[in-house]
């Protein structure tokens, strides 16, 4: 069962998507006004009603997309309104207000499925470490790591290139960028700090003598500090 939020300028009681009344999802409808978004309830999917006011609906969609709405935006339009819809609306899907229950339910499932895939793709789990790209955070066995932005970037780079050996010059180029004028000593300092914060898992960042560093990959049972 999904939590659905419907934004509509239609009179109260006017069903934006009549088919929703035949489905088991939880539906909350509020006025399609920017001021209403501040206290809007959380939702898995947001339906924006554009059947009556295309211009107002477009403005609302742009506000939602630019402010980083967590839920997918689905535009509800009439047959004639389809011609006005374009990519600059910032929506994820579009559906006719006359769509039947089977189509509406399928669109809901597909939208939620896409969100799930995106959430998975922003998370890296390897060798006891969990890295969340969307929040720039990392954990060791569930324990949050207090990392600086550059330490996070370095850990993320290592974890996404397991077992590969990188020289200090390569790490400077990949993590700090070509326009960085500091010396390779910077890499050593950040690796040392990162290892200290990893604690029992400091050996994940291995030193290759006379070459550089690499990220070692271990099975869970090989890791110190892992739950029994």
Secondary structure, 3 states (H helix, E strand, C coil): CCEEEEEECCCCCCCCCHHHHHCCCEEEEEECCHHHHCCCCCCCEEEEECCCCHHHHHHHHHHHHHCCCCCEEEEEECCHHHHHCCHHHCCCEEEECCCCHHHHHHHHHHHHHHHHHHHHHCEEEECCEEEECCCCEEEECCEECCCCHHHHHHHHHHHCCCCCEEEHHHHHHHHHCCCCCCCCHHHHHHHHHHHHHHHHHHHHEEEECCCEEEECCCCHHHCCCCCC
